[in-house]
Amino acid sequence: MPDGTAAARVVIRGAVQGTGFRPFVYRLARGLGLTGSIRNTPFGVLIHVEGGVAALDDFRRRLPAEAPPAAMLRSVEVETAELAGAADFTIGDSDTAGELSVAVLPDLATCPECVRELFDPTDRRHRYPFLNCTACGPRLSIIEGLPYDRPRTAMKGFALCADCGREYDDPADRRFHAQPVACPSCGPRLAYVEAGTHGGAGDALETAVAAIRAGRIVGLKGLGGYQLLVDARNGPAVARLRARKGREEKPFAVMFPDLGALRSAARVSDAEAGWLTSAAAPILLLELVARGVVADQVAPGLRTVGAMLPYSPLHHLLMARLGFPIVCTSGNFSEEPMAIAAVEAEERLGAIADAFLHHDRPVVRAVDDSVARGVDGHLLVMRRARGFAPLPVPIGASLPTVRALGGHLKNTVAWASGRQLVVSQHIGDLDHPLSLEAQARTIADFERLFEFRPVAVACDLHRDYASTRVAEASGLPVVRVQHHHAHAASLLGEHDLNGEILAVTWDGTGFGPDGTVWGGEFLRATRTGYRRVARLLPFALPGGEAAARQPWRSALGALYAVKGLDLWELPLPPVHRAAQWKDVLNGLLRAPATVKTSSAGRLIDAVSAILGLRQESTYEAHAAMLLEQAVAPSGDAYPFSLLEREGDGADAPGLEIDWRPAIAAVVDDVERGTSAALVAGRFHRTLARMTASVAEWAGIPRVGLTGGCFQNAVLTQFAVEELRRRRFDVLTHSQIPPNDGGLSAGQALVAASRLLEERT
């Protein structure tokens, strides 16, 4: 080697395998006249590079700055190496030996270049539903093992043709080592099947298009499992899907042909357009502005729609031929996991779908669509799946490996291991045996894929949660984490904070260590512990858990706290609804054994019912969503007071927020005919001022907003404004859901941090 040369060893950790990172490094190194090699390893990407000192410096600078958009670099470690005298720069075979720490990429939406090819009549992949490159396509849904190479994916059964092989082996090609690469000659194929038959003739895609146009329900095998499609403009067809799927009123997601079509139907900001067209391409909650674009049956009673754009080549082809919005919902009966295989789909969905559009690329694991919304100028992920899972959450300290099993609803499983939290894709509610089976498969799958060997398992305090029972049967030491502490810890983990925050943890319900139902809490929280310093004044829930489905019950409890038994004189919808059970309810309201709760979610439900917006909820947060969308801007707030509360075994001395003056004022406004919009606006402003008032009393400079109530964009925005106006540093969620989908991440962090503390 000439004088003035040097060598470096570079280790890249993060989600880089399968992103075109190796050909990028190959081209960068050769362009700078450098030699050496690059290869995948279980811990990341290993680069040996040598050449002139100035060129090496340039390489080190440009490597992270110019990396492919899909690559997510967690760390770049550079150290001096011995000169090896390499004559060229090469891409080596993957190394499978060693401790696994590589990140797995989520499934990525079709990139613009592949979309261009898809509709180019001169391209050999014209109208091919499974084209992809290193910047896009399936990842998590097809990976069987690591490192990420074709023999360890669902594509191993598809031998590359000569043309695809040349692309795959050419470092200058954007399909170099694109593991799912395929074409019409060698790749997966579509098949159209009428429900209850063994197949159909003709062009599968065109037959499916005709079926959807005719108002039929088509089961489509997508990236991560089956979806159910129907014309979103066709009210009777949508109603038929609801009846067959057992989904009474819960809104459906809608796929629009393109961004222009979506913008003609809904209000879409530039930021929202960017999120919709990103590699993650989530379902995004948007406000509809044009009536009649989708049928009322899509989202009954709501002004919002869960909107999405085509994100796979198959979706692009379908939507280009249809030219109108379609319902695109998970292929399952309500509360069941998605079907992923053709036989399973036809067995489980045969009573729902009129026909199926199958393909023969296996789906290794079910991956549902992610759901998000814009809040305070950033993306808030509410269901973390395709496009986001299982990207790790970096953690500064190295943690022991702990498995966490989440809650009962919106279940996910998470692992703390080393310097990361890994959270599974959305699994769903654990009410159904199939969901429990899906959770068990996810645990086994991730621990095999990532080589996790947990030393403990974390779960909720609630012993009736199915996830708790699974933890107790695991054979591992069990670490029980209080529900709202887990919410707070998920926020600490997302922001990689070690210190203390005032965590405003508001949700529907969570089991408290005192045996009561929590849900409107203020916690001094760290990774390892918490003290409750304030709460909403508890009130009775006549009927207990039934109040989650019947907001009128929450309303009666709140009204009883304000008016006593005089509540029956009030001319309010929940009072009329419950009048026939007056005697029974009076007994429940007065009984010491009746469940009482501090839940912010139930208090929000109560106001929704008092306003006559919703007395019965057919899905989670139904009443709260109607109250949120009713809000009219208002600077006014209702009165409330802060009461001193003595401490006990679970709590430090603190505050109790007396919301009764606010509810009394709500009743007065309703009786004098004040609009629901103005009442809803004032009530949301009141909740926000409660958070700021307690924060001022607590004197903790950093305040976190977490729990399912902070999926409410209006509440979150109002609270953030109030807190920032009073100069607090405010933390909110982005990548980890504030709802129960984030519990597993918080549980994992708490349990692992406690174990680490015990060891040191």
N, C-alpha and C positions, 0 to 999 in steps of 0.2 A: 504493500500500500504506500502511496506517496506521503511525503511529510505533510503535516497540517490536517491529517484525518483523525477521526475519532469514531467511537461507537457508543450506542445507547440501547438500553433495554427499556421498553415501554410496555406497561400493563394498563389496559383499558378495562374498567369495570362498569357495568351498567347493562342497559338493554341495547346491544349493538349487533348481535348475531342475527342475520336475516334482514339487515337494513341496507345492504350494499356497502357496508363499512370496509370490508377487506378490499374490494376493487377500488374504492376511494383511496385507501392508503397506498395501494399498489400504484395507482396513477400519480398520486402526490409524490411518492418517493422517487419514481422513475423520472418524473418531470423535473425534480431537483438534482438528478444525477446521483442519487443514493442507491446503495445496494443493501441486501439483507433478506428478511423474510417476515411473514405474518401468518399466524394460525389461530384457530379457535381452541380454547382450553376450557375445562370445567369452571375455572374461576374468572374467565373473561377472554379478552383477546390479547395475545402476546406478540410483540413486535421486536425484532432485532434489526437495527438500522445503523449503517455506517457510511462515512463519506466526509466531505469537507465540513469544518466546524461551522462556517456561516450557513451552509445548507442544512445542517442538523438543527441549528437554532431556528431557521425558517420552518422546518418540518414540525418542530415542537410547538411553534406559535400557530401555524395554520391547521394543525391536526384537530384541535377542538373547535376552532372558529369556523371551519369549512366542512365539518362532518355532515353526512346526509341528514335531511330533515327528520326521518324516522328514528335515527339513532339517538339514544338517551344516555349520555355519558355521566356516570355517577362520580368517577374519579379517573384521573390520568396520572400514573406514577412513572416517573422517568429516573433512571439511574445510569451511571457510567457502566459500560460493558467492555469486554475484551474484543479487539479487532479479530474478525474471523476470516477476512480476506474474501468475502463473498463477491462473486463476479457479476451478479445480477440481483434484482429484487424478485422474489418468488412468493407465491401463496401456497403454504404447506397444508398437509392433511390435518384434520382436527385431532386433538389429543383428548382422550377420554379418561385419563388417569388423574387422580387428585381430588381435592376437596371441592365440591360444587358450590359456586356462589354466583353464577351467571344469572342475569335476569331474563325472563321470558317475555317476549313482546306480545301485546294483544293483537287481535285481528285488526287489520288496517283497511280503511276504505280505499277503493280504486283510485289510483293517482290520475292526474289529468292526462299524462302521456298515454297510459293504458286506455283511458276513455277515448282519446283521439284514435288510437288503433282500432278499438272496438267498432267504430262507425266509419272506418276508412275502407271503401270497397276494394282498394288495391292491396290492403294488408292481408297477410296470410291468416291472421287471427280475426278477420272481419266477422262480427256477430258471434264470436266464440265466448260462451258464458263463463269460462274459467280462466281467462287470461290474467296475468299478474306479472309483477317484477319485484325487484328487491325493495321498492318503496311502498308496496301495497300487497294486499291479499291476506289469506288466512295464516295465522300463526298459532295462537293458543288452541284453537279448535282442531288443529291437525297434528300438533307435536306429541310424539309418543315418548321421547327421551331426549336427553341433552348430552353433548352439544347438539345444536340445531343443524342437522344434516338430513338429506332426503331419505336415507335408509331408516331414520328414526322419526318418520312422519307418516301420515295417512296416504302420502303419494308414493310410498315404496312399491306398490303394486302396479304402477304405471311406468313402464320403461320408456325412456326418452327416445324420440325419433332422432334421425341424424341432424335435422335442422335445430331442434331444441337442444340437442347435445352440444352442438357448436356454440350456441348462445351461452349455455350453462358453463362451458369451459373457457370462454373468452373473457379475460379480465377487463377488456375494454367495453364489454357489453353490459347494459343495465340489468340483464338477466343472469349475469355471472353468479352462480351459486344461489339463484332464487329457487329455493327448495320446492315450491309448488308449481314450477314452470311446466307448461303443457301447451298443446295446440290441438286442433281438431283431429290430427292424425294419431296422437298418442295419449290424449288426456281424457278426463271424465266426460260423460255424456248424459244428456237429459232423457227422461222417459215420462210420458204422460199416462196416467192411469185413472180411469173412472172408478169411483169408490165401489167396492164390491166386485170388481172385475180383475183381469190379469194383464191388462195393458191396452194401449190404444195405438192406432195407426196415424201416419202423417207427421207433420212437424210438431214436435212436443210443445215448443214455445208458442207457436201460433195457435194451437189448440187451447192452451191455457189462456191466452189472450182472449179468444172468442168466448171461453167459459166465463171469464170475469166480466166481459162486456154484457153477457146475457144475465148477469145478476147472480151467478153461481158462486159458491164458496170454494176456493182452491187452497189446498195445503201445499205450501212451497217448502222444499228443503233448502234452507239458506246456509249462511256461513257456519252458524253455531247450533243449528237444529231447525225444526219445522216452524213455519209461520202460517197463519191463516189470513187469506187475502179475500177482499170483497170490495166492490165498487162503493166508495165512501159517499157518493151522491145519491145512492139508491136506498132510501129509508127502509122499505120493506126487507131488502136483502140484509142490511145492517141489523135490523130487528131480529131477523131469522138467525143470524150469527149469535146475537146475544142469547136468544132462547136456547140454542143448541149448546153453547159454551157454558151456560149457567152464570152469565155475567150480567146482572140485572141493570145497573146504571153506571158502573165504573167506566170512565172514558176510555175509548180506543185510541191508539196511535194511528196517525195518518201519514202515508208516504205521498209526497207531491212529486210530479215529474221532474221539476227543476226549480232553481232558486227564483226564477222569474214568476213561475206559477204560484209558488208559495207567497211571494211578496204581493201578488194580486189578491191574496186571501187573508193574510195576517200581517201584523206589524212586525217588521224584522229590522233590527238595528244593524249597523255595520259589524259590531262585535258579534252579534248573534249569527249573522251570515258567515263570519269567519269560523265560528264553532261548528255550524252545520256542515260546512264544506271542508273541515279539517279531516285528518286521518282517523280521528276518533268518531266523527259523524254521529253524535248522539241524537236521540229523540229530545227535542227542546220544547219546553212549554212556552207557547206564544199566544198573544191575544188576537182572536179573529176579528177582522174589520169588514169582511164581506159576507153577508148572509147568503145562504143557498149554495155556497161552494162545496160544503159538506152537509150531509143530512143532520137534522137535529138529533137523531138517534146515536150519532157518533160520540157526543159528550153532552148528555142531557142536562140542561140547566146551567151549563158553563159557557163563558165567553172565551175560554182558552181552548187550545188544541195542542196535543202532543204531536209535533210535526217533525218529520224526518225527510231526508233526501235519499235517493238511491245510493247505496254504498258498496254494492258488489256488481260485477259485470252482469249477472243475471237480472238484478233489479234494474240496472240501467236499460237493458234490452226490453224488459217488460214495460217499464214506464214510458220509454220512447214510442212503443207501439200503442199503448193505451191512451196516453195524453191527458189523463185525468187522475185526481187523487184516489187512492185506495186505502181502506183500512188494512193495516199490517200489524197483526197482534200475535202473541206467542202461541205456538201450536200445543195447546193443552186445554183440559177442562180447568175451570177456575180452581186455584189453590194447588194444582198439580205441577210438577216440573215439565219442561219441554220434552217432546219426543225428538229423537235424533236419528233413528234408523227407520228405513222404509217399512219393514214388517211391524215395528212398534207403532209407527205413525198410523198405519192403516187399521191396526187393532184398536188403538186408543182414540183416534180422531175420525174413525169411519162414520160415527154418528153425527159428526160436525161438518166435515168437508164433503162436497159433492164429487171432488176429483183431487188428484195429487199430481204435482210436478216434482218428480224425484230426480236425483242424480246419483252416480255411483262413486263419488269421492266420500269415503267414510268421515263422519264427524267423531272425533276422539272424545270430546267432552262438550256438554251443552253450554252454550254461551248466549245469553239473552241480550237484547238491545239495552244500552245504557240510557238513562233518563236524566236530564239536567235542566237547569233554567239559569237565566242571568239574574244575579243579585248583587247590588252595590258595585256594579261594573265588572264583576268577575263571574266565571262559570261555577255554579254550584252543582255538583254531581249528587243526584238523589238515589239513583240505582246504578251501581258500579259494575259494569260487565264489559261488553264488547267495546273495544277502543281504549279501555283504561285498565282492566284487570288482565294479568296479575302484576302490573308494574309495581316495583317495591317502593315503599316509603322510606327514604334514608334516615337513619338514626345515628347520632354522633357516637354514642357509647356502644361497645360490643356487648350484646346481650346473650344470655343462655337461651337455648331453643325451647320455646313454649308454644303449645298448640292452644288456641282459644276458640270456643264453640259458639260465641255470639248469643243472641236471644232467641225468642220463639218466633217472632215475626221478622220478615225481611232478612232471613238468616244468611250470614256469610261465615266462613271459617278463616282464621288468620293465624299466622306464625310470627313470633319474634325470633330472630336468629341472626347472630352476628350484628352487623350494623344496619339492619333493615327490618321492616315489617312487610310481610307478604300477605295480602288479603285476597281471598278467592273471589271469583265472579259471584254475582247474586245467585242464591239457591232458592229462596222463597220462604213462605210460611211453613212451619213444621207440623201443621195440623194433619197432613196426609201421610200415610205410610210410604208412598212413593217419594215424598220430599225427604223423609228420613233416610231412605235408601240413597237418594242423591247426595245427601250430606256425607254419608258413610263412604260413597265412591269418591267424593271430592277429597276427603281426608286421606284415603289410601293413595289416590292419584297424586296429590301434591307432595306427599311425603316420599313417594317413590321418585317423582320427577325432580324434586329439589334436594332429595336425600336428607330431608329433615328427620332428626331423631330427638323428639321432644323429651324433656326430663320432667315435665309437669303439664297439666292441662288446666285451663282457666274457664270459668263459666259464671253465670249470673247467680245471685243469691236466691232467686225464686226456684224452689224445689219442684214446682209443677211444670216448669219449662221442659220440653222434650230434650233440649240441648243440655240441660243440667243433668238429666238422667243418663244421657250418653257419656258425659264427663265422668259421672260416678261409676259407670261400668267400664271405663277405659283401662283400669289397672294402673294408672299413673297417679302420682300425688295431685290432689285437686286444690286449686287456688280459687276461692270464691270472691268475685269482684262485684261490689254494689253497682247497680244499674247506671246510676247517674255519675258515679265516679268513672265508669267506663266511657260514658259520653265525653266527660271532661278530658280523660286521658287520650281519647282519639284525637281531640283537638290539639293537645300538647304534642302528640306524635306527629301529626300532619305538619306542625310548625317546628318540630324538633327542638322543643323547649324543655329545659330541665328545672326551671324555677317554679314559683307559685303564681297562679292566676286566680282571679275571681271568676269561677265558671257559672254562668247563668244556664242552668240545665232544665229546660222546659220541654215536656213531652206529654203523652197521654197518661201512662202510668208506668211505674217501676217499683219494685219491692224494696222497701226501706229496711234498714237493720233493726228498727223498732217494731217491725211487723205491720206497719201502716203502708198505705199506698202513697208514694211520693210522685212528684211530677211538676212542681213549681219551685225549684230549689236554687239556692245560691251557695256554692261550695268554695271554700279555700282549698284549692286542689293542687297537688303535685303528682308526679308519676307514681309515687308509692302510697299516698294517703290523702285524706281530705277531712275537713270539718264543715258541717253545715252551719252557716252563719245567718241565714235568712230563708224564709219560705213564704209562700202564699198561705193565707189563713185557710185551714182545712174546712171542708164542708161535707155534708152527708151526700152519699150516692145511694138513693133508694133503689135496690135491685143490684147493687154492686157492679160487676163487670158488664151487666146488661146496658149500663149507661153509655158504653162505647158505641153501641149500635142504636141507642135511643136517646138522643140529646135532650129530649124533654125531661128525662130523669135528672140529668145534670142541672137543668134549669130549675126544677123543683127544689133541689138541694140548695142552690144558690139563693133562690127566692125565700126559702125557709130561713136561711141565715140572716136575711134582711128583714123579713116581714113576720116571721113565725107562721102560725097557722092562719093568719090573716091573708096569706098568699092566695087562698081560694077566692078572695074577693076581687082579685086582679083580672081585668079583661084581656088576658094574654093567651096566645096560641097554646103554649105547653100546659097551662092550667085547664083550658078547654079539653085538650087531648087526654088529660089524666083524670078528669072529673069523675068518671065512672068507677075509679078505684080509690076514691078519696079516703075512705076509712082505712083501707089497708095501707095506703101511702102515709097517712098521718102516723100510724103505728111505726112504720119504718123510719120516718123522719125523726121521731122522738126517741127511738130505741138506742140505748148506749152501744149495742152490738152492731149497729148499721155501719157499713164501711164508710170511712171518711177519707178524703183525699185532699192533698195540696196541689193537685194537678192543674197546670196552666191550660193543657189541652181540653180538660173537661170544663173549665171556666169559659174558654172560647166557645165550646159547643153550647154552653148554657146561653150565651148571648145570641148565638145564631138561632137557637130555638125561641128565645124571647122575641126576637124580631120576626118570627114566623118564617124564617128561611128554610129550616129543616127540622122536623121532629123525629124522623127515622133515617138513619144512615145505612146505605146499602154497601158502602165501602169505607175503608179507613180514611179519616180526615174529610169526609164528605161535607159535614156541616161547616167545618173550619174553612174549606175551600170556597164555599158559597159566601161566607162572611168576608173573606179576603177580597173576593172579586166585587163585593158590594161597596168597598171603601171609596169614599169621596175625599179628596184632600181637605184636611182641616188642621189648623194649628191649635185648636182647643183640645183640652183633655178633661176627663172627669176627675172628681176628687178621690183621693185615697189617703190613708194614713199609715205611718210606720209605728208599730207597737213593740215595746221591749219585751223580750221573751227570755225566761230563765233557761239556762242550759240543763241538759240531762246527760245520760250516758252516751247518747249518739251525737249530741250537739254541743257546741260552744254557746255561751250566752249570745243572744243575737236579736234578730228582728223578725217580726211577723207582719207581712203586708196585709193590711185590712182593706180589702177590695169592696167591702159592702157599700161604702158611699158611692162608688162608681156604678154598681149594679142598681142602687136606688135611683141614681140619676138617669141610667139607661131606661128604667121603667117609667120615670117621669117623662122622658123624651118620647117614648113610644105612646104613652097615653095622650100626649098633646099633639100627636101626629107628625112628629119630626121624621124626616125621611130615613129609611134604613141605611142609605149611603152615608148620611152625616153621622148617624149613631155608630156605624161600623168604623168610620174614620176616627171619631173621637175615642172609641174604645181601644183601637190599635195604638193611638197616640198615648193613651193612659198606660198601657202595658209597657211601652217604650220608656216612659218617664219613671215607671217603677224600677226598671233595671238601672237607670242612671242614678236614682235617689239612693238605692241600696249601695251602688258602687261608691258614691260619695261618702256614705257612712262607713263602708268597709275600709276605704283608703288604700286599696290595692291598685296600682297604676295600670295593670294589664287585665283586661276583662275579655272573657271568651263567651261566645254565644253558641250553644250547642243543644242537641235534642231535636226531636221531630218538629216542634213548633217553629223552629228557625228554618224550615223549608218555606215558610210563609215569607214571600219576598217583601211585602209591605211591612210586616212586623220587623223583619231584619233590618230593612232600610231605615225605618223610624228609630229603632234602637241604636243603630250605628250612628245616626245623626245626633241623637241625644247624648250619647257617650262621647263622641268626638268633640262636640260643642263644649263639653266639660273637661276636655283635654285628656281623655283616657285613650290608651293604646288598645284597639279593639281587634280581637281575633275572630275570624269566622271560618267556616269550612269551605273547601273547594273540591279537593280530590277524594276525600273520605266523606261519605254521607253523614249529615248530622242526625239522621234517623237511626233506627235500630240496625240498619245495614252497616253502621260503623262501630257497633258494640264490640265485635270480635277484635278489631284493631286496638281499641282501648283496653280490653281485657288482657290481650297479649302483652301490651306495653306495661301495664300495672304488674302483672304476675312476674314477668321477666325482670323488671326493675326491682321488685321485692327480693327475688332470688339473688340478684346481683348484689344488693345491699347486704343480704345475709352472709354472702361469701367474703365481703370486704370489711 
